[in-house]
């Protein structure tokens, strides 16, 4: 019985190791990103500075935008422009607003080093009044891993029709 378990274990291991290595950024069949785009500089003994120096960086023109005074029910947008200042493709895998009224549209493909991109943030002021402070949390493959964008607005009563 032990021989059969050993035989099937070796067979399974050999089958797993015979897959060709991925060379493209995405696997066209699954739409998933290649693991080669993700590098982890953290080790049990600290940060591997050689790997950290090769990571993507996200450099925003600004990370805060004030819409000023808007009226309840207005939907406003702002483009946060950025550059990948690193040495690896930049991946933004998620952008989550602090509430359902704040939505972010972000690049879905890896952004090569030196290239520019934008994250469009939309704020819907329906059922909101007074000062509003919202956050968009980005999940990226930068050293920090998490980046934040901030929007503010003062929402006045809806215009009379």
N, C-alpha and C positions, 0 to 999 in steps of 0.2 A: 504494500500500500504506500509506504514511504517513497518507493521508487517512482510510482506514478505521480505523486505530488511533486517530487523533484523534477521529473521529466516535463510536466505541464508548466511548472514555474519557469524553467529554463526556456521552454518554447514560447511562453508569453513574453518573457523578457526580450528574447531575440526578435520577436515580431514587433515589439514596441520600438526597438532600436533601429529597425530597418526603414523607418519613414524618412523620406528626403527632407533636408533642411529647408525651411521657408526662406526665401530670398526677397520676397516682395513685402511692402509695408502692410498690406492687407491680404487676407486669404479670400480670394474672390468668391469661393463657394459659401463661406460662412459669414463674410463681412467683418470678421474679427481682425484686430491688429496683431501683427507679428510680435512675439515676445522679445525679439531683438530690439524693439523700440523702447523697451522698459528696462532701465538700469537702476539698481538699488545700491547706493553708496554706503549704506549703513551696515556695519558689521558688529559682532559682539565686542570688539575692541575699540569701536569708535567709527568715525566717518572715513571712508576711503577717499582721500582728496583727489586721487587720479581719476576716479570715476566721477566724482562731484564736478570736476573741471570740464568734463565732457557732456554734462547734462544740458538740456534745453533751459532757457530762461525766458521769462515773459516780462517785457518792459512796456508798461502802459504809459501813454502820453499823460493821462490823469486817471485816478481811481475813484474820484468823487465828482458827482455832477448835481447841481442844484437847479431844478426846474423853475424855481421862483414861485410866484403865485399862479395857480391854475384853478379851474372851477371843478366842483364835484361832477363826476361823470366824464371828464376829459381823459383821453388816453394819449400819453406822451411817450416819446421814444428818444433814446440817446445812444450813439455809437461810441463805445470805448475802443479806441484804436490802440494796437500794440504791435510790438516787433519781437520775433524770436531772436534774442541776442546770444543764444547758446551755440553749442557745437553739434547738437542732435536735433532731430525733428521734434517739434513741440506738439504735445497731444493734450487737448482739453477734452476730458472724458465726460464731464458733467458740469452743469451750471444750474444752481438751485436758488430761487428767490426766497426771501424770508417769509413771504406769504403768497397766497394764490394771486394777488393783484400784481405781482412782479414776475415777469417772464423774461428769460434771456435766450437769445438765439446765438449759437456759437459755431465755429468751424468744426465740421465732423471728421475732416481728414487731417492727418499730420501736417504741420506747417514747417517747411524746411528752414534751416538756419538762415538768418538775415532777411527773411520774408516778413511782410506785414499782414495783419489780420484785424478783424473787428468782432466785438461782441455787442450785439444790439440788445439793449434792455428796454422793455416796455412796461410802463406803469399805468394801471387802470385805476382811476380815482373814484370809481363808482362806490357809493356808500361810505366814503371817507371824507372827513373834514378836519381842519386844523393842520398843525405841523406833522409831516410824515417823514420817517427815516427808515429806509429799506436797504437790505443787504443782498447781494448776489454772491454766493459761495461757489468758487470754481475748483474743480478737482483736476490737477494737471500732473505732468511728469517732470516738474521742476524739483529742485532740491527741497523746497518747503512742502510741495505737494498740494497745498491749498493756498488759494489767492482770494482776495475779497474786493468787490466793487460796491460803491455806496451811492445811493441816490437820495435826495431830499426834495421836498416840495411843501408849500403851504397851500392847502386845499381850501378855497373859499366856497361859500354856498353856490349851488348851481345857478346859472343865469336864468332869469325869468324869461319865459317865452311869450 
